[in-house]
Amino acid sequence: PPPAAAAAAAVEAASSAEPEGRWRPEGAKRPLSSLSLLEVRRAWEELEGSADFRADVSLLRTDQQLRTYLLELHEEDSEKLRLIQLHAAAFASLHRELASGPPLRKPPPPPRPGE
């Protein structure tokens, strides 16, 4: 499938039961599910503009890396995953744009044997 379709499919595949997430939009004290549509849109714009988020997305060069990233979000940061799911087309476009250019940060080293 084309990268945009793969990104959208991976976003959908990562959605199921949501564990408690850690990421919150700036100043948000409530879970994402209780925010208004305007607040959700603002939260997405904040996330999409985040240098750390953009750097993370720029490292996702393969479908497997994308799936792994989304599955990790499912386990560790359901709020961020939910925003990605709600804005799947925008995320797919961002992913396509960033993955086709140079990474915005150096990838982490592979784990050493025995770790």
C-alpha positions as CSV (number, residue, x, y, z in Angstrom):
1,P,0.0,0.0,0.0
2,P,1.1,3.6,-0.5
3,P,2.8,5.2,2.6
4,A,-0.3,7.3,3.4
5,A,-2.5,4.3,3.3
6,A,-0.1,2.3,5.4
7,A,0.1,5.1,8.0
8,A,-3.7,5.4,8.2
9,A,-4.0,1.6,8.5
10,A,-1.4,1.5,11.2
11,V,-3.2,4.2,13.1
12,E,-6.4,2.3,12.9
13,A,-4.7,-1.0,13.9
14,A,-3.3,0.6,17.1
15,S,-6.7,1.5,18.4
16,S,-8.4,-0.7,20.9
17,A,-8.6,-0.6,24.7
18,E,-6.8,2.6,25.8
19,P,-4.5,2.5,28.9
20,E,-4.1,5.7,30.9
21,G,-1.9,8.0,28.8
22,R,0.8,10.4,30.0
23,W,0.8,13.1,27.3
24,R,-1.6,16.0,27.8
25,P,-2.0,19.1,25.7
26,E,-0.5,22.2,27.3
27,G,-2.5,23.1,30.4
28,A,-5.0,20.2,30.0
29,K,-6.1,18.6,33.2
30,R,-8.9,16.5,31.7
31,P,-8.6,13.3,29.6
32,L,-8.8,13.9,25.9
33,S,-12.2,12.2,25.7
34,S,-13.7,15.0,27.7
35,L,-12.3,17.8,25.6
36,S,-14.5,19.8,23.2
37,L,-13.8,19.5,19.4
38,L,-12.1,22.9,19.5
39,E,-9.9,21.8,22.3
40,V,-9.0,18.6,20.5
41,R,-8.2,20.6,17.4
42,R,-5.9,22.9,19.4
43,A,-4.3,19.9,21.1
44,W,-3.6,18.3,17.7
45,E,-2.1,21.6,16.4
46,E,0.1,21.8,19.5
47,L,1.3,18.2,19.0
48,E,1.8,18.6,15.3
49,G,4.0,21.7,15.9
50,S,6.0,20.0,18.7
51,A,9.7,19.7,17.7
52,D,10.0,16.4,19.7
53,F,6.9,14.9,18.0
54,R,8.1,15.9,14.5
55,A,11.6,14.5,15.2
56,D,10.0,11.2,16.4
57,V,7.9,11.0,13.2
58,S,10.9,11.8,11.0
59,L,12.6,8.6,12.2
60,L,9.7,6.4,11.1
61,R,11.1,5.2,7.7
62,T,9.4,1.9,7.3
63,D,5.9,0.5,7.9
64,Q,7.3,-1.7,10.7
65,Q,8.8,1.3,12.4
66,L,5.5,3.2,12.1
67,R,3.5,0.2,13.5
68,T,6.0,-0.2,16.4
69,Y,5.8,3.5,17.2
70,L,2.0,3.4,17.3
71,L,1.9,0.2,19.4
72,E,4.3,1.8,21.9
73,L,1.9,4.8,22.0
74,H,-1.0,2.4,22.7
75,E,1.0,1.1,25.7
76,E,2.5,4.3,27.0
77,D,0.7,7.4,25.7
78,S,-2.9,6.8,24.7
79,E,-3.7,10.5,24.7
80,K,-1.2,11.1,21.9
81,L,-2.3,8.0,20.0
82,R,-6.0,9.2,20.2
83,L,-5.0,12.6,18.8
84,I,-3.2,10.8,15.9
85,Q,-6.3,8.6,15.3
86,L,-8.6,11.6,15.3
87,H,-6.3,13.3,12.8
88,A,-5.2,10.3,10.8
89,A,-5.1,12.1,7.4
90,A,-3.1,15.0,8.8
91,F,-0.8,12.5,10.5
92,A,-0.3,10.5,7.3
93,S,0.5,13.7,5.4
94,L,3.0,14.8,8.1
95,H,4.6,11.3,8.2
96,R,4.9,11.3,4.4
97,E,6.5,14.8,4.5
98,L,8.9,14.1,7.3
99,A,9.9,10.5,6.4
100,S,10.9,11.6,2.9
101,G,13.4,14.2,4.3
102,P,16.4,13.8,6.5
103,P,15.7,12.7,10.1
104,L,15.3,15.6,12.5
105,R,17.2,13.7,15.2
106,K,19.7,10.9,15.4
107,P,18.0,7.5,15.8
108,P,18.7,5.7,19.1
109,P,21.5,3.1,19.0
110,P,20.3,-0.5,18.6
111,P,20.3,-2.5,21.9
112,R,23.4,-4.4,22.7
113,P,23.3,-8.1,23.0
114,G,22.2,-9.2,26.5
115,E,20.3,-5.9,27.2
